């Protein structure tokens, strides 16, 4: 069984900076990854954030506002 990736706060910062600058290639501590789209970067950032939250015992509440 594969071990889950070990993400750090620095990895989260790196991917967030890439998203804000529109760059598809991100340099992490363990290497460089090229993403196909900003959408893929956003998904990866969410995965990293979820991993870090689970390690810290943080629970994020997601709210959806509905208008009628």
The first five atom37 places (N, CA, C, CB, O) and aatype in JSON, in Angstrom:
{
  "aatype": [20, 20, 20, 20, 20, 20, 20, 20, 20, 20, 20, 20, 20, 20, 20, 20, 20, 20, 20, 20, 20, 20, 20, 20, 20, 20, 20, 20, 20, 20, 20, 20, 20, 20, 20, 20, 20, 20, 20, 20, 20, 20, 20, 20, 20, 20, 20, 20, 20, 20, 20, 20, 20, 20, 20, 20, 20, 20, 20, 20, 20, 20, 20, 20, 20, 20, 20, 20],
  "atom_mask": [
    [1, 1, 1, 1, 1],
    [1, 1, 1, 1, 1],
    [1, 1, 1, 1, 1],
    [1, 1, 1, 1, 1],
    [1, 1, 1, 1, 1],
    [1, 1, 1, 1, 1],
    [1, 1, 1, 1, 1],
    [1, 1, 1, 1, 1],
    [1, 1, 1, 1, 1],
    [1, 1, 1, 1, 1],
    [1, 1, 1, 1, 1],
    [1, 1, 1, 1, 1],
    [1, 1, 1, 1, 1],
    [1, 1, 1, 1, 1],
    [1, 1, 1, 1, 1],
    [1, 1, 1, 1, 1],
    [1, 1, 1, 1, 1],
    [1, 1, 1, 1, 1],
    [1, 1, 1, 1, 1],
    [1, 1, 1, 1, 1],
    [1, 1, 1, 1, 1],
    [1, 1, 1, 1, 1],
    [1, 1, 1, 1, 1],
    [1, 1, 1, 1, 1],
    [1, 1, 1, 1, 1],
    [1, 1, 1, 1, 1],
    [1, 1, 1, 1, 1],
    [1, 1, 1, 1, 1],
    [1, 1, 1, 1, 1],
    [1, 1, 1, 1, 1],
    [1, 1, 1, 1, 1],
    [1, 1, 1, 1, 1],
    [1, 1, 1, 1, 1],
    [1, 1, 1, 1, 1],
    [1, 1, 1, 1, 1],
    [1, 1, 1, 1, 1],
    [1, 1, 1, 1, 1],
    [1, 1, 1, 1, 1],
    [1, 1, 1, 1, 1],
    [1, 1, 1, 1, 1],
    [1, 1, 1, 1, 1],
    [1, 1, 1, 1, 1],
    [1, 1, 1, 1, 1],
    [1, 1, 1, 1, 1],
    [1, 1, 1, 1, 1],
    [1, 1, 1, 1, 1],
    [1, 1, 1, 1, 1],
    [1, 1, 1, 1, 1],
    [1, 1, 1, 1, 1],
    [1, 1, 1, 1, 1],
    [1, 1, 1, 1, 1],
    [1, 1, 1, 1, 1],
    [1, 1, 1, 1, 1],
    [1, 1, 1, 1, 1],
    [1, 1, 1, 1, 1],
    [1, 1, 1, 1, 1],
    [1, 1, 1, 1, 1],
    [1, 1, 1, 1, 1],
    [1, 1, 1, 1, 1],
    [1, 1, 1, 1, 1],
    [1, 1, 1, 1, 1],
    [1, 1, 1, 1, 1],
    [1, 1, 1, 1, 1],
    [1, 1, 1, 1, 1],
    [1, 1, 1, 1, 1],
    [1, 1, 1, 1, 1],
    [1, 1, 1, 1, 1],
    [1, 1, 1, 1, 1]
  ],
  "atom_positions": [
    [[0.85, -1.19, 0.0], [0.0, 0.0, 0.0], [0.89, 1.24, 0.0], [-0.96, 0.0, 1.23], [1.87, 1.32, 0.74]],
    [[0.54, 2.21, -0.84], [1.32, 3.44, -0.92], [1.04, 4.34, 0.27], [1.02, 4.18, -2.21], [-0.09, 4.41, 0.76]],
    [[2.07, 5.02, 0.73], [1.89, 6.0, 1.79], [1.33, 7.27, 1.18], [3.24, 6.28, 2.53], [1.66, 7.6, 0.05]],
    [[0.48, 8.0, 1.92], [-0.04, 9.27, 1.4], [1.09, 10.29, 1.3], [-1.17, 9.8, 2.3], [2.08, 10.19, 2.02]],
    [[0.93, 11.26, 0.42], [1.98, 12.28, 0.3], [2.11, 13.07, 1.6], [1.68, 13.24, -0.87], [1.12, 13.3, 2.31]],
    [[3.3, 13.48, 1.9], [3.55, 14.29, 3.08], [3.65, 15.74, 2.61], [4.86, 13.84, 3.84], [4.65, 16.15, 2.02]],
    [[2.62, 16.5, 2.86], [2.57, 17.91, 2.45], [2.96, 18.8, 3.6], [1.16, 18.28, 1.93], [2.74, 18.46, 4.77]],
    [[3.53, 19.92, 3.28], [3.93, 20.88, 4.31], [3.23, 22.22, 4.06], [5.47, 21.06, 4.34], [2.64, 22.44, 3.0]],
    [[3.32, 23.1, 5.03], [2.77, 24.44, 4.89], [3.47, 25.17, 3.74], [2.92, 25.24, 6.2], [2.85, 25.96, 3.03]],
    [[4.77, 24.91, 3.56], [5.51, 25.53, 2.46], [4.97, 25.09, 1.1], [7.0, 25.18, 2.56], [4.95, 25.88, 0.15]],
    [[4.53, 23.83, 1.01], [3.93, 23.34, -0.24], [2.62, 24.07, -0.52], [3.69, 21.82, -0.17], [2.32, 24.41, -1.67]],
    [[1.85, 24.31, 0.52], [0.59, 25.04, 0.36], [0.85, 26.47, -0.1], [-0.19, 25.04, 1.68], [0.13, 26.99, -0.96]],
    [[1.86, 27.09, 0.46], [2.23, 28.45, 0.05], [2.69, 28.46, -1.41], [3.34, 29.01, 0.97], [2.3, 29.34, -2.18]],
    [[3.5, 27.48, -1.79], [4.02, 27.42, -3.16], [2.89, 27.27, -4.17], [5.01, 26.26, -3.3], [2.89, 27.94, -5.2]],
    [[1.94, 26.39, -3.89], [0.85, 26.19, -4.85], [-0.09, 27.39, -4.87], [0.07, 24.91, -4.51], [-0.63, 27.72, -5.92]],
    [[-0.28, 28.03, -3.74], [-1.12, 29.23, -3.71], [-0.48, 30.37, -4.51], [-1.36, 29.68, -2.25], [-1.18, 31.12, -5.19]],
    [[0.84, 30.5, -4.41], [1.53, 31.53, -5.19], [1.45, 31.23, -6.68], [3.0, 31.62, -4.76], [1.31, 32.15, -7.49]],
    [[1.54, 29.97, -7.04], [1.43, 29.59, -8.45], [0.03, 29.93, -8.98], [1.72, 28.09, -8.64], [-0.1, 30.44, -10.1]],
    [[-0.98, 29.66, -8.19], [-2.36, 29.96, -8.61], [-2.53, 31.47, -8.8], [-3.38, 29.44, -7.56], [-3.1, 31.91, -9.79]],
    [[-2.03, 32.24, -7.85], [-2.22, 33.7, -7.93], [-1.44, 34.32, -9.09], [-1.79, 34.35, -6.62], [-1.81, 35.38, -9.59]],
    [[-0.37, 33.67, -9.53], [0.41, 34.22, -10.63], [0.1, 33.55, -11.97], [1.89, 34.09, -10.33], [0.63, 33.96, -13.0]],
    [[-0.76, 32.53, -11.97], [-1.16, 31.86, -13.2], [-0.13, 30.9, -13.75], [-1.45, 32.88, -14.23], [-0.19, 30.52, -14.92]],
    [[0.81, 30.48, -12.93], [1.87, 29.55, -13.34], [1.39, 28.12, -13.12], [3.19, 29.82, -12.56], [0.78, 27.83, -12.09]],
    [[1.65, 27.23, -14.08], [1.19, 25.85, -13.98], [2.24, 24.9, -13.42], [0.76, 25.36, -15.33], [1.95, 23.73, -13.16]],
    [[3.46, 25.37, -13.23], [4.53, 24.54, -12.69], [4.86, 24.98, -11.27], [5.79, 24.6, -13.59], [5.09, 26.17, -11.02]],
    [[4.87, 24.02, -10.36], [5.09, 24.32, -8.94], [6.3, 23.53, -8.45], [3.83, 24.0, -8.09], [6.41, 22.33, -8.7]],
    [[7.18, 24.22, -7.76], [8.35, 23.57, -7.18], [8.06, 23.29, -5.71], [9.64, 24.46, -7.34], [7.93, 24.21, -4.9]],
    [[7.97, 22.01, -5.38], [7.75, 21.57, -4.01], [9.1, 21.16, -3.42], [6.72, 20.39, -3.94], [10.11, 21.14, -4.11]],
    [[9.09, 20.82, -2.13], [10.33, 20.41, -1.46], [10.9, 19.14, -2.09], [10.07, 20.18, 0.04], [12.11, 18.96, -2.13]],
    [[10.02, 18.25, -2.58], [10.49, 16.97, -3.12], [10.54, 16.93, -4.65], [9.59, 15.87, -2.64], [10.75, 15.86, -5.22]],
    [[10.37, 18.06, -5.32], [10.46, 18.08, -6.77], [9.52, 19.1, -7.39], [10.16, 16.71, -7.33], [8.87, 19.89, -6.69]],
    [[9.44, 19.08, -8.7], [8.62, 20.02, -9.45], [7.47, 19.27, -10.11], [9.45, 20.79, -10.49], [7.66, 18.17, -10.64]],
    [[6.29, 19.86, -10.09], [5.11, 19.27, -10.73], [4.51, 20.28, -11.68], [4.08, 18.82, -9.68], [4.34, 21.45, -11.33]],
    [[4.17, 19.83, -12.89], [3.49, 20.68, -13.87], [2.04, 20.22, -13.96], [4.19, 20.61, -15.27], [1.76, 19.05, -14.2]],
    [[1.14, 21.16, -13.75], [-0.3, 20.89, -13.81], [-0.84, 21.28, -15.18], [-1.05, 21.65, -12.67], [-0.27, 22.14, -15.86]],
    [[-1.95, 20.66, -15.57], [-2.54, 20.92, -16.89], [-3.35, 22.21, -16.94], [-3.41, 19.78, -17.29], [-3.49, 22.82, -18.0]],
    [[-3.88, 22.62, -15.78], [-4.77, 23.78, -15.77], [-4.81, 24.39, -14.37], [-6.18, 23.4, -16.24], [-4.38, 23.79, -13.39]],
    [[-5.36, 25.58, -14.31], [-5.57, 26.23, -13.01], [-6.56, 25.4, -12.19], [-6.1, 27.7, -13.19], [-6.44, 25.32, -10.96]],
    [[-7.52, 24.8, -12.85], [-8.48, 23.93, -12.16], [-7.76, 22.79, -11.43], [-9.49, 23.36, -13.16], [-8.1, 22.47, -10.29]],
    [[-6.77, 22.19, -12.09], [-5.98, 21.13, -11.45], [-5.19, 21.67, -10.26], [-5.04, 20.49, -12.46], [-5.05, 20.99, -9.24]],
    [[-4.66, 22.88, -10.39], [-3.95, 23.51, -9.28], [-4.89, 23.73, -8.09], [-3.34, 24.85, -9.72], [-4.52, 23.48, -6.94]],
    [[-6.1, 24.2, -8.38], [-7.07, 24.44, -7.31], [-7.43, 23.14, -6.59], [-8.34, 25.1, -7.87], [-7.55, 23.12, -5.37]],
    [[-7.59, 22.07, -7.35], [-7.9, 20.76, -6.75], [-6.73, 20.28, -5.88], [-8.21, 19.71, -7.85], [-6.93, 19.75, -4.79]],
    [[-5.51, 20.47, -6.38], [-4.33, 20.06, -5.62], [-4.2, 20.88, -4.34], [-3.05, 20.2, -6.47], [-3.87, 20.34, -3.28]],
    [[-4.47, 22.2, -4.44], [-4.4, 23.04, -3.24], [-5.42, 22.58, -2.2], [-4.64, 24.52, -3.6], [-5.12, 22.56, -1.01]],
    [[-6.62, 22.22, -2.65], [-7.64, 21.72, -1.72], [-7.19, 20.42, -1.06], [-8.98, 21.51, -2.45], [-7.41, 20.22, 0.14]],
    [[-6.56, 19.55, -1.83], [-6.07, 18.28, -1.28], [-4.97, 18.53, -0.24], [-5.53, 17.38, -2.4], [-4.96, 17.9, 0.82]],
    [[-4.07, 19.45, -0.54], [-3.0, 19.78, 0.41], [-3.59, 20.4, 1.68], [-1.98, 20.75, -0.23], [-3.2, 20.04, 2.79]],
    [[-4.53, 21.33, 1.5], [-5.17, 21.97, 2.66], [-5.9, 20.95, 3.52], [-6.15, 23.07, 2.2], [-5.81, 21.0, 4.75]],
    [[-6.61, 20.02, 2.89], [-7.32, 18.99, 3.64], [-6.35, 18.09, 4.41], [-8.17, 18.14, 2.69], [-6.6, 17.73, 5.55]],
    [[-5.24, 17.75, 3.76], [-4.24, 16.93, 4.43], [-3.67, 17.64, 5.65], [-3.11, 16.57, 3.46], [-3.58, 17.06, 6.73]],
    [[-3.3, 18.91, 5.47], [-2.74, 19.67, 6.59], [-3.76, 19.84, 7.71], [-2.24, 21.05, 6.11], [-3.42, 19.75, 8.89]],
    [[-5.0, 20.1, 7.34], [-6.05, 20.22, 8.35], [-6.22, 18.93, 9.14], [-7.39, 20.61, 7.7], [-6.39, 18.96, 10.36]],
    [[-6.17, 17.79, 8.45], [-6.34, 16.51, 9.14], [-5.17, 16.25, 10.1], [-6.45, 15.36, 8.13], [-5.35, 15.64, 11.15]],
    [[-3.98, 16.7, 9.73], [-2.82, 16.52, 10.59], [-2.88, 17.42, 11.82], [-1.54, 16.8, 9.81], [-2.35, 17.09, 12.88]],
    [[-3.54, 18.57, 11.66], [-3.64, 19.53, 12.76], [-4.92, 19.38, 13.57], [-3.55, 20.93, 12.22], [-5.13, 20.08, 14.56]],
    [[-5.79, 18.46, 13.15], [-7.05, 18.28, 13.85], [-8.05, 19.39, 13.57], [-6.81, 18.19, 15.33], [-8.99, 19.58, 14.34]],
    [[-7.87, 20.12, 12.47], [-8.75, 21.22, 12.12], [-9.93, 20.7, 11.31], [-8.0, 22.31, 11.34], [-9.76, 19.87, 10.42]],
    [[-11.1, 21.2, 11.63], [-12.29, 20.84, 10.87], [-12.78, 22.09, 10.17], [-13.4, 20.22, 11.79], [-13.08, 23.1, 10.81]],
    [[-12.87, 22.02, 8.85], [-13.39, 23.16, 8.08], [-14.86, 22.95, 7.81], [-12.61, 23.34, 6.76], [-15.28, 21.86, 7.41]],
    [[-15.62, 23.98, 8.02], [-17.05, 23.94, 7.76], [-17.28, 24.63, 6.42], [-17.88, 24.63, 8.9], [-16.88, 25.77, 6.21]],
    [[-17.94, 23.91, 5.53], [-18.22, 24.46, 4.22], [-19.67, 24.93, 4.2], [-17.96, 23.43, 3.09], [-20.58, 24.16, 4.5]],
    [[-19.87, 26.19, 3.84], [-21.2, 26.75, 3.79], [-21.57, 27.06, 2.35], [-21.3, 28.0, 4.66], [-20.74, 27.53, 1.58]],
    [[-22.81, 26.8, 2.0], [-23.33, 27.15, 0.7], [-24.52, 28.07, 0.9], [-23.73, 25.88, -0.12], [-25.48, 27.72, 1.59]],
    [[-24.44, 29.24, 0.31], [-25.54, 30.18, 0.43], [-26.5, 29.99, -0.73], [-25.02, 31.62, 0.49], [-26.09, 29.95, -1.89]],
    [[-27.75, 29.88, -0.42], [-28.78, 29.72, -1.43], [-29.66, 30.94, -1.44], [-29.61, 28.46, -1.19], [-30.1, 31.4, -0.38]],
    [[-29.92, 31.46, -2.6], [-30.77, 32.62, -2.76], [-32.02, 32.22, -3.51], [-30.03, 33.76, -3.5], [-31.98, 31.41, -4.43]],
    [[-33.12, 32.81, -3.1], [-34.35, 32.5, -3.83], [-35.02, 33.76, -4.29], [-35.31, 31.69, -2.98], [-36.07, 33.71, -4.92]]
  ]
}
